[in-house]
Amino acid sequence: MTAATVPPAPPGGQTTYDIAVIGAGVVGAAIARELAGYQVTVALVEARSDVGDGTSKANTAILHTGYDAKPGTLESRLVRRGHQLLGDYAARTGIPVERTGALLVAWTQEELDALPGLKAKAEQNGYDRCQIIGASQVYQELPHLGVGALGALTVPDESIICTWTVPLALATDACLRGTELLLNARVEGADVKDDATVLHTTAGEVRARYVINAAGLGCDTVDRLFGYERFTVTPRRGELLVFDKQARPLVNRIVLPVPTKLGKGVLVSPTIYGNVMLGPTAEDLPDKTATGTSETGFEFLLRKGEKLIPDLLCEEVTASYAGLRAAINRDDYLIDADHDLRYLLVAGIRSTGLTSAMAVAEHVRDLLTKAGLDLTPRGQLPDPPQMPNIGENFTRPYQDAARIAADHAYGRVVCFCERVTAGEIRDAYRSPIPPRDLNGLRRRTRAINGRCQGFYCGAEVLALAGSRGDLTPLGLATQKTR
Ligand SMILES: Cc1cc2nc3c(=O)[nH]c(=O)nc-3n(C[C@H](O)[C@H](O)[C@H](O)COP(=O)(O)OP(=O)(O)OC[C@H]3O[C@@H](n4cnc5c(N)ncnc54)[C@H](O)[C@@H]3O)c2cc1C
């Protein structure tokens, strides 16, 4: 596998990739993985120092069925297909998923009247497992729900998933299949020549015959480098609150609001790490870096949470975060190939891209084939990676006696809130795409992600991180000694 941090040598004897994918979020990583399954050379070019460090790290982490998509759109088709593909891929790679199901709760007569239409819409989207249930059944299923629910639509296959592991697994898989991962390489210019396009990046030049723009919030800027002026990305901020693990028994499934013209609204959901999450807000901003949270958002969400699950407010908020949806001025994905420029745009993957990414990748593959790119499958592909399963509902290393007996590092808890062991931190640094900073380590292990947010464990985690996971500075044996 190759996981370079700098592009190959500058022109004159340098590599020309068949395909360069710009952006190593969940979408770009899925595309690189898919294309690397064929006899082509692929570079995955990322501005940041890690994969999955943009919008893909901060969302509501739901594996959507697509029940509520706009029927007939590309998004509807790709979310539905992506639900299947990612569900299967998660089972093969150890990406944590919990099949919690969802209830879309009606609080007013108008919302109750909307449920049959939403059920019919789900069926138009190819999803026929929704049922309408009455208030008494709603309270049987969600005993802690606030008063006033009139009924609900069930969506049994909405699930929660680890949004951090998905891009990491896809990018690791892409690298195992031969993709070159080029980090810290922001694309700032593009020269389309007859035989190849030269991408000017902050880390040097990258040459490729075909270029795929999967730059998320940066899609419009990159699109302009290819001479287009067709859309603008408006960052739509979504703020979320995370409640302490004590709150988890209050919420056993995803609780959705009835969508309005203004958006999908605020949901409450269990998280894959054993917490409860409330959000997101929806606020259009001019700044593509505005991932901070606000006091207004905090107050707004608490008011919503109080109505949904009043007991939630008795529990502590342990973290808040915000993600930016890459909204464009149309109601569907914008995936378009320019055969002359050998350039393909993947834009408008706004609020469903975690789910749809693998299906988007298939769609991109098909468009490239139509554009005349010869995609011959590789004979033998490596097995997909086995990812550390960091979900709370699965056996964690600290709980696994046999694993601890074989390697004492898994018995040494370093982050007590999240029960992360020294062995897991070491493994993260030895993995094909190791973390570059503490947040990268958090996304791979859950270290410093608990209620203390690193207050108690930070120093020790930092010491391990500083030694890149090598446990010897702390005097730990990495293997059992007899
Ligand atoms: C609040 C919120 C809730 C959401 N909830 C869900 C959900 O529950 N389920 C679901 O399926 N989806 C959800 N989504 C949507 C999902 O998170 C996104 O659709 C998905 O993460 C988009 O992935 P991406 O790869 O397109 O973008 P990103 O993850 O942003 O990746 C794009 C990458 O491109 C890089 N880049 C940008 N410009 C350049 C450049 N010039 N050169 C090189 N690299 C560049 C960036 O650094 C970034 O890493 C939600 C989104 C938000 C914000």
The ligand as an SDF file (V2000), in Angstrom:
LIG
                    3D

 53 58  0  0  0  0  0  0  0  0999 V2000
  -24.8970   18.6910   10.0200 C   0  0  0  0  0  0  0  0  0  0  0  0
  -24.7990   17.6240    8.9770 C   0  0  0  0  0  0  0  0  0  0  0  0
  -25.4900   16.4330    9.1360 C   0  0  0  0  0  0  0  0  0  0  0  0
  -25.3930   15.4200    8.1770 C   0  0  0  0  0  0  0  0  0  0  0  0
  -25.9690   14.2080    8.4200 N   0  0  0  0  0  0  0  0  0  0  0  0
  -25.7980   13.1890    7.5420 C   0  0  0  0  0  0  0  0  0  0  0  0
  -26.3280   11.9050    7.8370 C   0  0  0  0  0  0  0  0  0  0  0  0
  -26.8810   11.6610    8.9070 O   0  0  0  0  0  0  0  0  0  0  0  0
  -26.1840   10.9320    6.8990 N   0  0  0  0  0  0  0  0  0  0  0  0
  -25.5750   11.1470    5.7000 C   0  0  0  0  0  0  0  0  0  0  0  0
  -25.5260   10.2320    4.8850 O   0  0  0  0  0  0  0  0  0  0  0  0
  -25.0140   12.3510    5.4320 N   0  0  0  0  0  0  0  0  0  0  0  0
  -25.1060   13.3650    6.3180 C   0  0  0  0  0  0  0  0  0  0  0  0
  -24.5550   14.5950    6.0640 N   0  0  0  0  0  0  0  0  0  0  0  0
  -23.8900   14.8060    4.7880 C   0  0  0  0  0  0  0  0  0  0  0  0
  -22.4960   14.2350    4.7110 C   0  0  0  0  0  0  0  0  0  0  0  0
  -21.7670   14.5030    5.8830 O   0  0  0  0  0  0  0  0  0  0  0  0
  -21.8140   14.8430    3.4940 C   0  0  0  0  0  0  0  0  0  0  0  0
  -22.6590   14.7140    2.3660 O   0  0  0  0  0  0  0  0  0  0  0  0
  -20.4950   14.1680    3.1950 C   0  0  0  0  0  0  0  0  0  0  0  0
  -19.6710   14.1370    4.3280 O   0  0  0  0  0  0  0  0  0  0  0  0
  -19.8080   14.8940    2.0700 C   0  0  0  0  0  0  0  0  0  0  0  0
  -18.5870   14.2680    1.8300 O   0  0  0  0  0  0  0  0  0  0  0  0
  -17.5710   14.8730    0.7980 P   0  0  0  0  0  0  0  0  0  0  0  0
  -16.4940   13.8860    0.6220 O   0  0  0  0  0  0  0  0  0  0  0  0
  -18.3250   15.3290   -0.4120 O   0  0  0  0  0  0  0  0  0  0  0  0
  -17.0650   16.2290    1.4850 O   0  0  0  0  0  0  0  0  0  0  0  0
  -15.9360   16.4420    2.5840 P   0  0  0  0  0  0  0  0  0  0  0  0
  -15.9910   15.4490    3.6550 O   0  0  0  0  0  0  0  0  0  0  0  0
  -16.0080   17.8650    2.9950 O   0  0  0  0  0  0  0  0  0  0  0  0
  -14.6040   16.1800    1.7710 O   0  0  0  0  0  0  0  0  0  0  0  0
  -14.1380   17.0720    0.8000 C   0  0  0  0  0  0  0  0  0  0  0  0
  -12.6350   17.1080    0.9320 C   0  0  0  0  0  0  0  0  0  0  0  0
  -12.1110   17.8880   -0.1270 O   0  0  0  0  0  0  0  0  0  0  0  0
  -10.9860   18.5700    0.3680 C   0  0  0  0  0  0  0  0  0  0  0  0
  -10.7300   19.7180   -0.5100 N   0  0  0  0  0  0  0  0  0  0  0  0
  -11.4880   20.8410   -0.6740 C   0  0  0  0  0  0  0  0  0  0  0  0
  -10.9160   21.6580   -1.5570 N   0  0  0  0  0  0  0  0  0  0  0  0
   -9.7760   21.0530   -1.9720 C   0  0  0  0  0  0  0  0  0  0  0  0
   -8.7410   21.4050   -2.8810 C   0  0  0  0  0  0  0  0  0  0  0  0
   -8.7620   22.5710   -3.5570 N   0  0  0  0  0  0  0  0  0  0  0  0
   -7.7040   20.5630   -3.0460 N   0  0  0  0  0  0  0  0  0  0  0  0
   -7.6470   19.3770   -2.3780 C   0  0  0  0  0  0  0  0  0  0  0  0
   -8.6150   18.9840   -1.5020 N   0  0  0  0  0  0  0  0  0  0  0  0
   -9.6540   19.8110   -1.3100 C   0  0  0  0  0  0  0  0  0  0  0  0
  -11.3970   18.9830    1.7710 C   0  0  0  0  0  0  0  0  0  0  0  0
  -10.2790   19.2580    2.5740 O   0  0  0  0  0  0  0  0  0  0  0  0
  -12.1730   17.7640    2.2260 C   0  0  0  0  0  0  0  0  0  0  0  0
  -11.3860   16.8600    2.9490 O   0  0  0  0  0  0  0  0  0  0  0  0
  -24.6250   15.6260    7.0000 C   0  0  0  0  0  0  0  0  0  0  0  0
  -23.9260   16.8250    6.8450 C   0  0  0  0  0  0  0  0  0  0  0  0
  -23.9810   17.8030    7.8240 C   0  0  0  0  0  0  0  0  0  0  0  0
  -23.1500   19.0300    7.6850 C   0  0  0  0  0  0  0  0  0  0  0  0
  1  2  1  0
  2  3  1  0
  2 52  2  0
  3  4  2  0
  4  5  1  0
  4 50  1  0
  5  6  2  0
  6  7  1  0
  6 13  1  0
  7  8  2  0
  7  9  1  0
  9 10  1  0
 10 11  2  0
 10 12  1  0
 12 13  2  0
 13 14  1  0
 14 15  1  0
 14 50  1  0
 15 16  1  0
 16 17  1  0
 16 18  1  0
 18 19  1  0
 18 20  1  0
 20 21  1  0
 20 22  1  0
 22 23  1  0
 23 24  1  0
 24 25  2  0
 24 26  1  0
 24 27  1  0
 27 28  1  0
 28 29  2  0
 28 30  1  0
 28 31  1  0
 31 32  1  0
 32 33  1  0
 33 34  1  0
 33 48  1  0
 34 35  1  0
 35 36  1  0
 35 46  1  0
 36 37  1  0
 36 45  1  0
 37 38  2  0
 38 39  1  0
 39 40  1  0
 39 45  2  0
 40 41  1  0
 40 42  2  0
 42 43  1  0
 43 44  2  0
 44 45  1  0
 46 47  1  0
 46 48  1  0
 48 49  1  0
 50 51  2  0
 51 52  1  0
 52 53  1  0
M  END
$$$$
